[in-house]
Amino acid sequence: MEKVYVFGHRKPDTDSVCSAISLAYLKKQLGVNAEPRILGSVNKETKYALDYFKVKEPAYLNDVKLQLRDIDYHRHYFLSGDRSIYDSYLYMLNQGLTGVPIVGDKDKFIGIVTIKDLAHHFINGNADHLKTSYDNLLTVIKGEEITRFNDEIDGTVLAASYRSTTFINNVKLTKDNILIVGDRHSVIEYAINSKVQMIIVSGNGVVKEEHIELAKKNKVNIIRSKYDTYHISRLVSLANYIKTMTRTTKDAVCFDDIAYVDDILDINRKLRHTNYPVVRSKDNKCLGLLRITDLESKNPKQVILVDHNEMKQSAEGLAEASILEIFDHHNLGSITTSTPINFRNMAVGSTCTIVYTLYKEKNIEIPKNMAGMMLSGILSDTLVLKSPTATSLDVVAVHELASIAGVNYQEYGLNLLKAGTSLDGMSPEDVLYNDFKLYTVQDKTLAIGQFFTTNFDEIKEKLEDYLTTLDEVAEANQYSVVALYVTDIIQNGSYVLFNRKAIDLFKLAYNDDDLEEGFYLQDCVSRKKHVVPVLMDVLEK
Ligand code: MN
């Protein structure tokens, strides 16, 4: 069954990852071969949710562009280099194709042969050399085995047409020769005595018993064919191994099956070949043949979008994919489709809430880990139901999902958000410069960093380090004020740190003679609205 990719937006957040996972699970229960994917690495918060509920992180999806593997090219269409030229021609003829990739051991690609190559070969080629198997020769000239000593035949072909005395006196035969001759016993005897490699007797001619005995002694191969000498001469060159005339790999233009159709079309615009071998680059294994007209029958990747409906937020190549459905809770974006699709947009707090309602509608039981996923998505997007975007439907979903998942949603939600804003591995400079802006008032410069976290405690523990950093940054750059606002979105307020020399300014600004480093400001969350005007005002005075 064809795979359906389910994915959220780029720079994935918890809602987009968790809704993709829980929707893919639901679709699977409904008989769809759905697979969740992510368009970027998961953040710390999402990782916490996945680890907590022991859910595997979805695989990364680079793009949904059309690849050669999405095309009905001629899969498994190739021939072993040990087949005869004649066989290869028949194979192409039967398949209605004008070229065939040639392979060696384990289907390793050797090269390609086209009908055009065959024509060149027979018009320009050296036709008197034969290199093939005994069996190929037997098949092509419809021969009958009289004696056989070699499975591989490799030599120069000649036909006896002089009178026998002229032939015997003037033509020197060696082990290298393959002689075509009729029922001319003296010539046959001369050839056997010269120990030629092979004698092909034409016109179903009789070979004397004594000559067969002599051939066995001298190890001379004999084949008899019903065709006449002229006919056999023509067929013999067709018995050659196809690999003896194959253009080698360095000349052939091949494509891997993961190549993008777009790129193939670009290359074809210049080359205009009809046939391209399909060869896997990693092991040089031949997979088949792309006839350029095969590109007309394509199977675009099937996708379901969650938590976004904007082209530029989605996977690269979305225009080449087939969008089956969209589930989202954002404003309507830019995506257009050529066929009608299911588009479910609800003004709720998270996409996971929509997925939750789908489980209800389809009457599919929600397993514990999927309840955990959906719960995480809702709690993340609604800041544990505190955001004004949270609706009564989100509240209902959270309560039921928390009970299936077996967690206290407030406690779990807080830990989830904390994990997302963890300061793990960040230095005071990292925190300060994460989002850092400069403002100038007359000749003074004001520098304000803002950092969102629910973990102010982690900063408080290293207060001395932070203050030293702020002092140093102020000193080195001649800033009058260097402040760090640590904003806690759950409490809806900010903790304030500043370079120690600026203490009087802060006392003045916030009208508090007792304020200390790390003081807390309720409802102060926007640097633009709540911070800059207050500080500027004092500096101006
Ligand atoms: Mn969302």
Residues whose N, C-alpha, C, O or C-beta is under 5 A from the ligand:
A	BS01	MN	D15 D307 S350 T351 D381
